[in-house]
Amino acid sequence: MIRTTVTLAWIVLCFRTSLSLENSGFLLPDNYSKYEPPIGTHGEPVTVELSLHILDIVLDERAQTVKFDSYFRTFWKENRFIIENMTKPYVQMDTDAISKLWLPNLFALFVQKVEKPELIIPAAGVHLYQDKTIFRTSLYLITVKCNMVYFNYPMDRQTCRVKIQSYIYSVETLLLEWHTKGITHEDIVMSSFYLEEIRMLPPVTIHILIDSYAELNFEMRFKRKLRFSILAVYVPSLLVVMVSWLSLWVPPEMVPGRMVLVITTLLTLTALFSANVQGMPEVSYVKAIDVWTLACIVFVFGTILEYIVVLRLSQKKGTTVVDAKGQSKVTPLKGNWTMTGAEKADRLERFSRLASVVAFAIFNIAYWAYYLG
């Protein structure tokens, strides 16, 4: 039974691969060569139109690459075909039949890996139309280099550009254009980014040595999801800074309790940022989250400096005055324009309670307006 099934499958496979251009209504002239590109009706270069349908996208920040699964579709006219007795609008050909035809030699710049998935046969197809247009589609898993910039991390947007060129044929032989279908995509869901748009750029011509080649470009634009950073970094650090403000309400005489509270908040903030830095991009320049980190540390450290100043002022009882005999004595500070050290410390405490909140609020307004704007 198994041998019979294998035999039937082999017969069906042989029948499919034996499908030729002749019995599909197309004939090739005797002087046809698949190594020579076709030409237009009036001798102009052949125009190859490109369309993509993207199924999924994976952005790898550590490898600085973007990987996308896409149906790669190409259209071009083969005017050397001879049509005979074709009744259907198009004929679907077996992928082996395409080996007899000329194919545009396209490639993408900065590609690191290209995979062509297949289960039983390659995921590809060919349609031949009555107007001599060839439509070829294949499924590819393409990994392209994408250099990312993290100045605004984690409010950053990333743009990955893919460049597609003709490898051998210059613009005198082959032109590239976008098909009317352009680039479409599925409802793509990514773990750390939103797909904002996929934008097709106009065709361009690049010059290499003495020849010029056609090139197509498209950009994939991503926006980072901010929810994780808010919950893991911004909200905890904000709460730690607010806890440090509570020390301003502790009486200066309670030195151990106040110092323990301030130092603990500083150490907690440092440990929080150290734990989150492992998942951040490693770059040599300052990121947005680095600015936030430094500001939070400065505000917490500022409460420590404020308390030191308060302690020093509290120890001053008056001013030292030298009399005519050269002897010094301590005179209490009196008058409307003089205050004792304790009074100065008390006024500094009340001022710091308001100033720290106002300063941090101003910083937040400027920070979020700049990086989100």
Buried (B, 14 or more C-beta within 10 A) or exposed (E): EEEEEEEEEEEEEEEEEEBBBEEBBBBBEEEBEEEEBBBEEEEEBBBBBBBBBBEBBBBEBEEBBBBBBBBBBBBBBBEBBEEEEBEEEBBEBBBBBBEEBBBBEBEBBBBEEEEEEEEEEEBBBBBBBBEBBBBBBBBBBBBBBBEBBBEBBBBBBBBBBBBBBBEEBBBEBBBBBBBEEBBEBEEBEBEEBBBEEBBBBEBEEBEEEEEEBBBBBBEBBBBBBBEBBEEBBBEBBBBBBBBBBEBBEBEBEEEEEBBEBBBBBBEBBBEBBEEBEEEBBEEEEEBBBBBBBEBBBEBBBBBBEBBEBBBEBBEBEBBEEEEEEEEEEEEEBEEEEEBBBBEBBBEBBEEBBEBBBEBBEEBBEEBBEEBEE
